[in-house]
Amino acid sequence: MLAAFAALRFPLGGIEVFHTDRGGEFTGERIERMLDVFGITRFLSNPGSPYDDAVVESTNRLVKKEPICDNVYTSVERLRSDANRYVWWYNHQRLHSTL
């Protein structure tokens, strides 16, 4: 989890709230200290409430289903590259049902 924050290409100081589910990677002391250093407020979803992060869960399901599960990856770099290309396509070209 901390490696994901370290890989960001924008300053963390612009983030005010970090909204996540209650997974162990988001509730530990290390992530809490890191968020405190940057003045980021952590907001954990309510226990047993899938509606708190329904959009994120739906997007994660699509990312796993569409580009990831159809490929066999032999390197982390290739996985990252494909994931980045998919996110760009998803945000800029894919037709969304809400539109």
Biopython code that builds the backbone (N, CA, C, O; Angstrom):
import numpy as np
from Bio.PDB.StructureBuilder import StructureBuilder

atoms = [
    (1, "MET", "N", (0.819, -1.188, 0.000)),
    (1, "MET", "CA", (0.000, 0.000, 0.000)),
    (1, "MET", "C", (0.862, 1.249, 0.000)),
    (1, "MET", "O", (0.612, 2.171, -0.777)),
    (2, "LEU", "N", (1.858, 1.294, 0.848)),
    (2, "LEU", "CA", (2.717, 2.473, 0.907)),
    (2, "LEU", "C", (3.480, 2.666, -0.389)),
    (2, "LEU", "O", (3.752, 3.800, -0.783)),
    (3, "ALA", "N", (3.827, 1.582, -1.053)),
    (3, "ALA", "CA", (4.514, 1.677, -2.344)),
    (3, "ALA", "C", (3.625, 2.348, -3.381)),
    (3, "ALA", "O", (4.120, 3.070, -4.247)),
    (4, "ALA", "N", (2.327, 2.119, -3.303)),
    (4, "ALA", "CA", (1.405, 2.764, -4.244)),
    (4, "ALA", "C", (1.423, 4.276, -4.052)),
    (4, "ALA", "O", (1.410, 5.028, -5.027)),
    (5, "PHE", "N", (1.452, 4.720, -2.806)),
    (5, "PHE", "CA", (1.530, 6.163, -2.538)),
    (5, "PHE", "C", (2.863, 6.727, -3.014)),
    (5, "PHE", "O", (2.909, 7.831, -3.556)),
    (6, "ALA", "N", (3.933, 5.992, -2.818)),
    (6, "ALA", "CA", (5.259, 6.454, -3.229)),
    (6, "ALA", "C", (5.356, 6.587, -4.746)),
    (6, "ALA", "O", (6.153, 7.385, -5.239)),
    (7, "ALA", "N", (4.571, 5.830, -5.488)),
    (7, "ALA", "CA", (4.627, 5.860, -6.944)),
    (7, "ALA", "C", (3.788, 6.977, -7.566)),
    (7, "ALA", "O", (3.854, 7.195, -8.776)),
    (8, "LEU", "N", (3.006, 7.681, -6.761)),
    (8, "LEU", "CA", (2.157, 8.748, -7.303)),
    (8, "LEU", "C", (3.006, 9.850, -7.914)),
    (8, "LEU", "O", (4.092, 10.163, -7.426)),
    (9, "ARG", "N", (2.497, 10.426, -8.980)),
    (9, "ARG", "CA", (3.250, 11.472, -9.686)),
    (9, "ARG", "C", (2.688, 12.859, -9.419)),
    (9, "ARG", "O", (2.883, 13.772, -10.221)),
    (10, "PHE", "N", (2.003, 13.021, -8.315)),
    (10, "PHE", "CA", (1.511, 14.333, -7.923)),
    (10, "PHE", "C", (1.682, 14.462, -6.415)),
    (10, "PHE", "O", (1.774, 13.454, -5.714)),
    (11, "PRO", "N", (1.725, 15.697, -5.909)),
    (11, "PRO", "CA", (1.972, 15.872, -4.476)),
    (11, "PRO", "C", (0.800, 15.395, -3.625)),
    (11, "PRO", "O", (-0.359, 15.678, -3.926)),
    (12, "LEU", "N", (1.116, 14.677, -2.572)),
    (12, "LEU", "CA", (0.074, 14.175, -1.669)),
    (12, "LEU", "C", (-0.581, 15.301, -0.876)),
    (12, "LEU", "O", (-1.681, 15.128, -0.349)),
    (13, "GLY", "N", (0.077, 16.441, -0.789)),
    (13, "GLY", "CA", (-0.483, 17.558, -0.036)),
    (13, "GLY", "C", (-1.812, 18.051, -0.568)),
    (13, "GLY", "O", (-2.551, 18.719, 0.155)),
    (14, "GLY", "N", (-2.141, 17.737, -1.825)),
    (14, "GLY", "CA", (-3.411, 18.158, -2.401)),
    (14, "GLY", "C", (-4.576, 17.241, -2.061)),
    (14, "GLY", "O", (-5.723, 17.554, -2.381)),
    (15, "ILE", "N", (-4.297, 16.122, -1.421)),
    (15, "ILE", "CA", (-5.352, 15.169, -1.060)),
    (15, "ILE", "C", (-5.850, 15.501, 0.341)),
    (15, "ILE", "O", (-5.061, 15.614, 1.280)),
    (16, "GLU", "N", (-7.153, 15.655, 0.472)),
    (16, "GLU", "CA", (-7.728, 15.981, 1.782)),
    (16, "GLU", "C", (-8.301, 14.756, 2.482)),
    (16, "GLU", "O", (-8.152, 14.607, 3.695)),
    (17, "VAL", "N", (-8.961, 13.870, 1.719)),
    (17, "VAL", "CA", (-9.640, 12.713, 2.314)),
    (17, "VAL", "C", (-9.256, 11.458, 1.532)),
    (17, "VAL", "O", (-9.208, 11.465, 0.302)),
    (18, "PHE", "N", (-8.986, 10.384, 2.269)),
    (18, "PHE", "CA", (-8.683, 9.079, 1.685)),
    (18, "PHE", "C", (-9.796, 8.139, 2.133)),
    (18, "PHE", "O", (-9.827, 7.727, 3.292)),
    (19, "HIS", "N", (-10.719, 7.792, 1.219)),
    (19, "HIS", "CA", (-11.875, 6.962, 1.540)),
    (19, "HIS", "C", (-11.603, 5.532, 1.101)),
    (19, "HIS", "O", (-11.336, 5.276, -0.073)),
    (20, "THR", "N", (-11.672, 4.603, 2.046)),
    (20, "THR", "CA", (-11.402, 3.202, 1.733)),
    (20, "THR", "C", (-12.383, 2.297, 2.458)),
    (20, "THR", "O", (-13.180, 2.732, 3.289)),
    (21, "ASP", "N", (-12.294, 1.027, 2.112)),
    (21, "ASP", "CA", (-13.038, 0.036, 2.884)),
    (21, "ASP", "C", (-12.236, -0.274, 4.156)),
    (21, "ASP", "O", (-11.258, 0.410, 4.460)),
    (22, "ARG", "N", (-12.649, -1.291, 4.882)),
    (22, "ARG", "CA", (-12.008, -1.584, 6.161)),
    (22, "ARG", "C", (-10.963, -2.691, 6.065)),
    (22, "ARG", "O", (-10.689, -3.377, 7.050)),
    (23, "GLY", "N", (-10.387, -2.863, 4.890)),
    (23, "GLY", "CA", (-9.345, -3.869, 4.712)),
    (23, "GLY", "C", (-8.126, -3.559, 5.565)),
    (23, "GLY", "O", (-7.827, -2.396, 5.838)),
    (24, "GLY", "N", (-7.421, -4.608, 5.983)),
    (24, "GLY", "CA", (-6.272, -4.462, 6.869)),
    (24, "GLY", "C", (-5.201, -3.539, 6.337)),
    (24, "GLY", "O", (-4.515, -2.875, 7.115)),
    (25, "GLU", "N", (-5.043, -3.483, 5.008)),
    (25, "GLU", "CA", (-4.016, -2.611, 4.444)),
    (25, "GLU", "C", (-4.354, -1.136, 4.613)),
    (25, "GLU", "O", (-3.483, -0.279, 4.462)),
    (26, "PHE", "N", (-5.612, -0.835, 4.924)),
    (26, "PHE", "CA", (-6.028, 0.553, 5.084)),
    (26, "PHE", "C", (-6.228, 0.969, 6.535)),
    (26, "PHE", "O", (-6.432, 2.151, 6.813)),
    (27, "THR", "N", (-6.175, 0.029, 7.454)),
    (27, "THR", "CA", (-6.466, 0.350, 8.845)),
    (27, "THR", "C", (-5.251, 0.272, 9.755)),
    (27, "THR", "O", (-5.361, 0.550, 10.949)),
    (28, "GLY", "N", (-4.106, -0.098, 9.221)),
    (28, "GLY", "CA", (-2.911, -0.286, 10.039)),
    (28, "GLY", "C", (-2.260, 1.014, 10.492)),
    (28, "GLY", "O", (-2.575, 2.100, 10.003)),
    (29, "GLU", "N", (-1.356, 0.869, 11.426)),
    (29, "GLU", "CA", (-0.645, 2.010, 12.000)),
    (29, "GLU", "C", (0.265, 2.689, 10.983)),
    (29, "GLU", "O", (0.396, 3.912, 10.999)),
    (30, "ARG", "N", (0.895, 1.919, 10.099)),
    (30, "ARG", "CA", (1.808, 2.511, 9.109)),
    (30, "ARG", "C", (1.076, 3.462, 8.171)),
    (30, "ARG", "O", (1.566, 4.559, 7.901)),
    (31, "ILE", "N", (-0.093, 3.056, 7.670)),
    (31, "ILE", "CA", (-0.849, 3.920, 6.769)),
    (31, "ILE", "C", (-1.369, 5.137, 7.526)),
    (31, "ILE", "O", (-1.424, 6.240, 6.982)),
    (32, "GLU", "N", (-1.750, 4.927, 8.782)),
    (32, "GLU", "CA", (-2.227, 6.045, 9.603)),
    (32, "GLU", "C", (-1.146, 7.097, 9.786)),
    (32, "GLU", "O", (-1.418, 8.293, 9.679)),
    (33, "ARG", "N", (0.090, 6.656, 10.064)),
    (33, "ARG", "CA", (1.203, 7.601, 10.230)),
    (33, "ARG", "C", (1.484, 8.348, 8.933)),
    (33, "ARG", "O", (1.719, 9.556, 8.949)),
    (34, "MET", "N", (1.461, 7.641, 7.817)),
    (34, "MET", "CA", (1.718, 8.273, 6.528)),
    (34, "MET", "C", (0.654, 9.324, 6.212)),
    (34, "MET", "O", (0.979, 10.424, 5.766)),
    (35, "LEU", "N", (-0.600, 8.990, 6.441)),
    (35, "LEU", "CA", (-1.667, 9.951, 6.192)),
    (35, "LEU", "C", (-1.532, 11.164, 7.105)),
    (35, "LEU", "O", (-1.761, 12.294, 6.674)),
    (36, "ASP", "N", (-1.163, 10.938, 8.356)),
    (36, "ASP", "CA", (-0.956, 12.044, 9.301)),
    (36, "ASP", "C", (0.142, 12.985, 8.834)),
    (36, "ASP", "O", (0.006, 14.204, 8.948)),
    (37, "VAL", "N", (1.225, 12.431, 8.310)),
    (37, "VAL", "CA", (2.346, 13.253, 7.844)),
    (37, "VAL", "C", (1.876, 14.228, 6.764)),
    (37, "VAL", "O", (2.322, 15.375, 6.732)),
    (38, "PHE", "N", (0.991, 13.788, 5.889)),
    (38, "PHE", "CA", (0.524, 14.626, 4.790)),
    (38, "PHE", "C", (-0.784, 15.350, 5.096)),
    (38, "PHE", "O", (-1.331, 16.037, 4.233)),
    (39, "GLY", "N", (-1.284, 15.201, 6.317)),
    (39, "GLY", "CA", (-2.512, 15.889, 6.710)),
    (39, "GLY", "C", (-3.749, 15.384, 5.988)),
    (39, "GLY", "O", (-4.679, 16.144, 5.720)),
    (40, "ILE", "N", (-3.751, 14.093, 5.675)),
    (40, "ILE", "CA", (-4.875, 13.489, 4.957)),
    (40, "ILE", "C", (-5.798, 12.804, 5.963)),
    (40, "ILE", "O", (-5.347, 12.029, 6.806)),
    (41, "THR", "N", (-7.084, 13.096, 5.866)),
    (41, "THR", "CA", (-8.078, 12.477, 6.734)),
    (41, "THR", "C", (-8.487, 11.137, 6.149)),
    (41, "THR", "O", (-8.816, 11.047, 4.966)),
    (42, "ARG", "N", (-8.468, 10.102, 6.967)),
    (42, "ARG", "CA", (-8.889, 8.776, 6.513)),
    (42, "ARG", "C", (-10.360, 8.597, 6.846)),
    (42, "ARG", "O", (-10.786, 8.857, 7.971)),
    (43, "PHE", "N", (-11.132, 8.155, 5.866)),
    (43, "PHE", "CA", (-12.542, 7.872, 6.056)),
    (43, "PHE", "C", (-12.774, 6.427, 5.679)),
    (43, "PHE", "O", (-12.640, 6.054, 4.514)),
    (44, "LEU", "N", (-13.119, 5.617, 6.654)),
    (44, "LEU", "CA", (-13.378, 4.192, 6.413)),
    (44, "LEU", "C", (-14.862, 3.980, 6.165)),
    (44, "LEU", "O", (-15.700, 4.582, 6.836)),
    (45, "SER", "N", (-15.184, 3.137, 5.215)),
    (45, "SER", "CA", (-16.584, 2.836, 4.945)),
    (45, "SER", "C", (-17.217, 2.211, 6.181)),
    (45, "SER", "O", (-16.532, 1.652, 7.038)),
    (46, "ASN", "N", (-18.518, 2.317, 6.253)),
    (46, "ASN", "CA", (-19.248, 1.747, 7.384)),
    (46, "ASN", "C", (-19.246, 0.225, 7.295)),
    (46, "ASN", "O", (-19.368, -0.333, 6.204)),
    (47, "PRO", "N", (-19.108, -0.450, 8.435)),
    (47, "PRO", "CA", (-19.097, -1.920, 8.413)),
    (47, "PRO", "C", (-20.386, -2.475, 7.809)),
    (47, "PRO", "O", (-21.483, -2.050, 8.170)),
    (48, "GLY", "N", (-20.244, -3.418, 6.896)),
    (48, "GLY", "CA", (-21.401, -4.081, 6.305)),
    (48, "GLY", "C", (-22.199, -3.227, 5.348)),
    (48, "GLY", "O", (-23.322, -3.591, 4.998)),
    (49, "SER", "N", (-21.653, -2.090, 4.907)),
    (49, "SER", "CA", (-22.380, -1.207, 4.004)),
    (49, "SER", "C", (-21.688, -1.142, 2.649)),
    (49, "SER", "O", (-20.766, -0.346, 2.467)),
    (50, "PRO", "N", (-22.114, -1.964, 1.700)),
    (50, "PRO", "CA", (-21.469, -1.951, 0.386)),
    (50, "PRO", "C", (-21.767, -0.682, -0.398)),
    (50, "PRO", "O", (-21.126, -0.420, -1.415)),
    (51, "TYR", "N", (-22.743, 0.120, 0.066)),
    (51, "TYR", "CA", (-23.119, 1.314, -0.668)),
    (51, "TYR", "C", (-22.111, 2.437, -0.506)),
    (51, "TYR", "O", (-22.087, 3.363, -1.316)),
    (52, "ASP", "N", (-21.274, 2.375, 0.529)),
    (52, "ASP", "CA", (-20.284, 3.421, 0.748)),
    (52, "ASP", "C", (-19.296, 3.525, -0.400)),
    (52, "ASP", "O", (-18.875, 4.626, -0.756)),
    (53, "ASP", "N", (-18.924, 2.412, -0.977)),
    (53, "ASP", "CA", (-17.949, 2.456, -2.056)),
    (53, "ASP", "C", (-18.402, 1.609, -3.254)),
    (53, "ASP", "O", (-17.600, 0.901, -3.864)),
    (54, "ALA", "N", (-19.680, 1.690, -3.575)),
    (54, "ALA", "CA", (-20.232, 0.885, -4.665)),
    (54, "ALA", "C", (-19.593, 1.218, -6.006)),
    (54, "ALA", "O", (-19.334, 0.317, -6.803)),
    (55, "VAL", "N", (-19.333, 2.494, -6.269)),
    (55, "VAL", "CA", (-18.731, 2.884, -7.543)),
    (55, "VAL", "C", (-17.324, 2.318, -7.650)),
    (55, "VAL", "O", (-16.938, 1.810, -8.702)),
    (56, "VAL", "N", (-16.554, 2.402, -6.568)),
    (56, "VAL", "CA", (-15.195, 1.876, -6.579)),
    (56, "VAL", "C", (-15.217, 0.365, -6.759)),
    (56, "VAL", "O", (-14.434, -0.174, -7.542)),
    (57, "GLU", "N", (-16.095, -0.321, -6.053)),
    (57, "GLU", "CA", (-16.178, -1.774, -6.182)),
    (57, "GLU", "C", (-16.554, -2.171, -7.606)),
    (57, "GLU", "O", (-16.010, -3.134, -8.146)),
    (58, "SER", "N", (-17.474, -1.441, -8.210)),
    (58, "SER", "CA", (-17.875, -1.726, -9.583)),
    (58, "SER", "C", (-16.711, -1.511, -10.542)),
    (58, "SER", "O", (-16.487, -2.323, -11.440)),
    (59, "THR", "N", (-15.977, -0.432, -10.358)),
    (59, "THR", "CA", (-14.824, -0.151, -11.215)),
    (59, "THR", "C", (-13.753, -1.212, -11.034)),
    (59, "THR", "O", (-13.189, -1.694, -12.017)),
    (60, "ASN", "N", (-13.462, -1.585, -9.789)),
    (60, "ASN", "CA", (-12.461, -2.627, -9.542)),
    (60, "ASN", "C", (-12.858, -3.945, -10.205)),
    (60, "ASN", "O", (-12.007, -4.651, -10.748)),
    (61, "ARG", "N", (-14.136, -4.271, -10.162)),
    (61, "ARG", "CA", (-14.617, -5.497, -10.796)),
    (61, "ARG", "C", (-14.360, -5.440, -12.301)),
    (61, "ARG", "O", (-13.917, -6.424, -12.895)),
    (62, "LEU", "N", (-14.639, -4.284, -12.920)),
    (62, "LEU", "CA", (-14.407, -4.149, -14.360)),
    (62, "LEU", "C", (-12.930, -4.259, -14.705)),
    (62, "LEU", "O", (-12.568, -4.915, -15.683)),
    (63, "VAL", "N", (-12.079, -3.626, -13.915)),
    (63, "VAL", "CA", (-10.637, -3.666, -14.186)),
    (63, "VAL", "C", (-10.132, -5.099, -14.107)),
    (63, "VAL", "O", (-9.331, -5.522, -14.941)),
    (64, "LYS", "N", (-10.586, -5.839, -13.122)),
    (64, "LYS", "CA", (-10.152, -7.233, -12.989)),
    (64, "LYS", "C", (-10.717, -8.096, -14.114)),
    (64, "LYS", "O", (-10.028, -8.967, -14.645)),
    (65, "LYS", "N", (-11.975, -7.847, -14.473)),
    (65, "LYS", "CA", (-12.656, -8.680, -15.458)),
    (65, "LYS", "C", (-12.196, -8.388, -16.883)),
    (65, "LYS", "O", (-11.925, -9.315, -17.646)),
    (66, "GLU", "N", (-12.105, -7.120, -17.247)),
    (66, "GLU", "CA", (-11.846, -6.781, -18.641)),
    (66, "GLU", "C", (-10.380, -6.949, -19.043)),
    (66, "GLU", "O", (-10.099, -7.783, -19.903)),
    (67, "PRO", "N", (-9.429, -6.201, -18.468)),
    (67, "PRO", "CA", (-8.065, -6.327, -18.983)),
    (67, "PRO", "C", (-7.195, -7.349, -18.264)),
    (67, "PRO", "O", (-6.312, -7.943, -18.884)),
    (68, "ILE", "N", (-7.418, -7.565, -16.995)),
    (68, "ILE", "CA", (-6.484, -8.346, -16.196)),
    (68, "ILE", "C", (-6.685, -9.851, -16.382)),
    (68, "ILE", "O", (-5.720, -10.576, -16.622)),
    (69, "CYS", "N", (-7.902, -10.317, -16.277)),
    (69, "CYS", "CA", (-8.153, -11.757, -16.306)),
    (69, "CYS", "C", (-7.931, -12.381, -17.679)),
    (69, "CYS", "O", (-7.767, -13.596, -17.785)),
    (70, "ASP", "N", (-7.924, -11.563, -18.732)),
    (70, "ASP", "CA", (-7.737, -12.100, -20.078)),
    (70, "ASP", "C", (-6.273, -12.288, -20.454)),
    (70, "ASP", "O", (-5.977, -12.797, -21.535)),
    (71, "ASN", "N", (-5.354, -11.887, -19.582)),
    (71, "ASN", "CA", (-3.928, -11.918, -19.903)),
    (71, "ASN", "C", (-3.132, -12.702, -18.870)),
    (71, "ASN", "O", (-3.534, -12.833, -17.714)),
    (72, "VAL", "N", (-1.999, -13.217, -19.314)),
    (72, "VAL", "CA", (-1.027, -13.837, -18.418)),
    (72, "VAL", "C", (0.156, -12.891, -18.380)),
    (72, "VAL", "O", (0.753, -12.596, -19.415)),
    (73, "TYR", "N", (0.498, -12.415, -17.201)),
    (73, "TYR", "CA", (1.578, -11.441, -17.067)),
    (73, "TYR", "C", (2.844, -12.114, -16.573)),
    (73, "TYR", "O", (2.824, -12.902, -15.628)),
    (74, "THR", "N", (3.942, -11.788, -17.229)),
    (74, "THR", "CA", (5.244, -12.334, -16.844)),
    (74, "THR", "C", (6.101, -11.295, -16.149)),
    (74, "THR", "O", (7.208, -11.595, -15.701)),
    (75, "SER", "N", (5.581, -10.046, -16.055)),
    (75, "SER", "CA", (6.328, -9.010, -15.341)),
    (75, "SER", "C", (5.366, -8.003, -14.736)),
    (75, "SER", "O", (4.278, -7.764, -15.259)),
    (76, "VAL", "N", (5.783, -7.424, -13.637)),
    (76, "VAL", "CA", (4.988, -6.393, -12.972)),
    (76, "VAL", "C", (4.891, -5.162, -13.874)),
    (76, "VAL", "O", (3.852, -4.502, -13.916)),
    (77, "GLU", "N", (5.972, -4.852, -14.595)),
    (77, "GLU", "CA", (5.981, -3.689, -15.476)),
    (77, "GLU", "C", (4.896, -3.787, -16.539)),
    (77, "GLU", "O", (4.219, -2.801, -16.832)),
    (78, "ARG", "N", (4.730, -4.966, -17.113)),
    (78, "ARG", "CA", (3.697, -5.166, -18.136)),
    (78, "ARG", "C", (2.308, -5.039, -17.530)),
    (78, "ARG", "O", (1.416, -4.455, -18.145)),
    (79, "LEU", "N", (2.115, -5.573, -16.344)),
    (79, "LEU", "CA", (0.837, -5.441, -15.650)),
    (79, "LEU", "C", (0.530, -3.970, -15.390)),
    (79, "LEU", "O", (-0.583, -3.513, -15.650)),
    (80, "ARG", "N", (1.503, -3.232, -14.883)),
    (80, "ARG", "CA", (1.301, -1.796, -14.628)),
    (80, "ARG", "C", (0.979, -1.050, -15.912)),
    (80, "ARG", "O", (0.071, -0.219, -15.941)),
    (81, "SER", "N", (1.715, -1.342, -16.966)),
    (81, "SER", "CA", (1.496, -0.682, -18.246)),
    (81, "SER", "C", (0.081, -0.937, -18.759)),
    (81, "SER", "O", (-0.610, -0.007, -19.175)),
    (82, "ASP", "N", (-0.342, -2.187, -18.728)),
    (82, "ASP", "CA", (-1.690, -2.524, -19.179)),
    (82, "ASP", "C", (-2.751, -1.868, -18.305)),
    (82, "ASP", "O", (-3.754, -1.365, -18.811)),
    (83, "ALA", "N", (-2.529, -1.874, -16.992)),
    (83, "ALA", "CA", (-3.490, -1.253, -16.081)),
    (83, "ALA", "C", (-3.579, 0.250, -16.338)),
    (83, "ALA", "O", (-4.678, 0.806, -16.347)),
    (84, "ASN", "N", (-2.448, 0.914, -16.545)),
    (84, "ASN", "CA", (-2.458, 2.352, -16.823)),
    (84, "ASN", "C", (-3.172, 2.663, -18.134)),
    (84, "ASN", "O", (-3.956, 3.609, -18.207)),
    (85, "ARG", "N", (-2.902, 1.867, -19.171)),
    (85, "ARG", "CA", (-3.581, 2.074, -20.449)),
    (85, "ARG", "C", (-5.083, 1.844, -20.315)),
    (85, "ARG", "O", (-5.885, 2.569, -20.905)),
    (86, "TYR", "N", (-5.458, 0.834, -19.538)),
    (86, "TYR", "CA", (-6.876, 0.555, -19.341)),
    (86, "TYR", "C", (-7.568, 1.706, -18.605)),
    (86, "TYR", "O", (-8.669, 2.108, -18.982)),
    (87, "VAL", "N", (-6.937, 2.230, -17.568)),
    (87, "VAL", "CA", (-7.533, 3.342, -16.818)),
    (87, "VAL", "C", (-7.714, 4.555, -17.724)),
    (87, "VAL", "O", (-8.749, 5.220, -17.675)),
    (88, "TRP", "N", (-6.703, 4.848, -18.558)),
    (88, "TRP", "CA", (-6.847, 5.977, -19.489)),
    (88, "TRP", "C", (-8.016, 5.738, -20.429)),
    (88, "TRP", "O", (-8.849, 6.623, -20.625)),
    (89, "TRP", "N", (-8.084, 4.537, -21.016)),
    (89, "TRP", "CA", (-9.176, 4.201, -21.930)),
    (89, "TRP", "C", (-10.529, 4.293, -21.217)),
    (89, "TRP", "O", (-11.492, 4.839, -21.757)),
    (90, "TYR", "N", (-10.582, 3.758, -20.012)),
    (90, "TYR", "CA", (-11.830, 3.759, -19.236)),
    (90, "TYR", "C", (-12.295, 5.190, -18.978)),
    (90, "TYR", "O", (-13.483, 5.488, -19.101)),
    (91, "ASN", "N", (-11.369, 6.073, -18.621)),
    (91, "ASN", "CA", (-11.727, 7.450, -18.288)),
    (91, "ASN", "C", (-12.013, 8.319, -19.511)),
    (91, "ASN", "O", (-12.794, 9.265, -19.414)),
    (92, "HIS", "N", (-11.409, 8.024, -20.647)),
    (92, "HIS", "CA", (-11.471, 8.939, -21.774)),
    (92, "HIS", "C", (-12.204, 8.415, -23.001)),
    (92, "HIS", "O", (-12.657, 9.217, -23.817)),
    (93, "GLN", "N", (-12.338, 7.126, -23.162)),
    (93, "GLN", "CA", (-12.932, 6.600, -24.390)),
    (93, "GLN", "C", (-14.135, 5.692, -24.171)),
    (93, "GLN", "O", (-15.041, 5.668, -25.004)),
    (94, "ARG", "N", (-14.166, 4.959, -23.089)),
    (94, "ARG", "CA", (-15.223, 3.974, -22.861)),
    (94, "ARG", "C", (-16.570, 4.665, -22.673)),
    (94, "ARG", "O", (-16.657, 5.673, -21.971)),
    (95, "LEU", "N", (-17.615, 4.132, -23.293)),
    (95, "LEU", "CA", (-18.951, 4.640, -23.046)),
    (95, "LEU", "C", (-19.400, 4.164, -21.674)),
    (95, "LEU", "O", (-19.247, 2.992, -21.330)),
    (96, "HIS", "N", (-19.951, 5.076, -20.902)),
    (96, "HIS", "CA", (-20.394, 4.737, -19.546)),
    (96, "HIS", "C", (-21.926, 4.692, -19.517)),
    (96, "HIS", "O", (-22.595, 5.515, -20.142)),
    (97, "SER", "N", (-22.453, 3.740, -18.798)),
    (97, "SER", "CA", (-23.908, 3.558, -18.764)),
    (97, "SER", "C", (-24.632, 4.759, -18.183)),
    (97, "SER", "O", (-25.789, 5.006, -18.526)),
    (98, "THR", "N", (-23.966, 5.520, -17.301)),
    (98, "THR", "CA", (-24.634, 6.679, -16.702)),
    (98, "THR", "C", (-24.735, 7.843, -17.679)),
    (98, "THR", "O", (-25.487, 8.788, -17.439)),
    (99, "LEU", "N", (-23.989, 7.785, -18.776)),
    (99, "LEU", "CA", (-24.046, 8.845, -19.765)),
    (99, "LEU", "C", (-25.164, 8.571, -20.752)),
    (99, "LEU", "O", (-25.379, 9.357, -21.675)),
]
sb = StructureBuilder()
sb.init_structure("model")
sb.init_model(0)
sb.init_chain("A")
sb.init_seg("    ")
for serial, (resi, resn, name, xyz) in enumerate(atoms, 1):
    if name == "N":
        sb.init_residue(resn, " ", resi, " ")
    sb.init_atom(name, np.array(xyz, "f"), 0.0, 1.0, " ", f" {name:<3s}", serial, name[0])
structure = sb.get_structure()
